[in-house]
């Protein structure tokens, strides 16, 4: 893979191609992880986008609050597929921000975290809804680390192979969180092979690798 060190003074999105599916290898709890996530969700530097969150580890409230802590405007449209015990309404985040009513923020609960067929169907339905929106779509999958607690590596690999293909067809700029410290090297290597772009934290800086 070709590697490129990232200048911390510039947004990470400057080193990531639009429409790419990115594997974000970073500790789950780290301020730099949160900054990178938001950076990759705003590839144009604006909020005029359809934003899709798939969250196993954060509540919808947290997704919206994190977004609003870094920008003054809400996404044009937002869908939060909240898996397992993270299901909560995102409406509470609005009162703190003073922003508009969350008429375009929709939480899609999925109670069974191991139901990858149901998750794939729901994501396909959301992308189809946005087909004619005339607006770019970005996505965050948080996280593969959590998903691997509910499905084996082979199942996750097959699911991601299909999902990244769907994102590519729909020209979605997407990133997937994976904590390399919580997985064995075989798991990291297997999942890395699915992505043309890998962003990794090394020696307190980001390194972007492309095939």
Protein Blocks (a to p, Z undefined) as FASTA:
>chain_A
ZZddddfkbcfklmpcehiacdddddfbdfklmmmmmmmmmmnopabdcdddddfkbcfk
lmmmmmmmmocbdcfbdcdddehjlbccfklmmmmnopacfklbccdddfblklmmlmmm
mmmmmmmmmmmnopacddddddfklmmmmbcfklmmmmmmmmmmmmmmnopacdddddfk
lpcfklmmmmmmmpmbdcddeehiacdddZZ
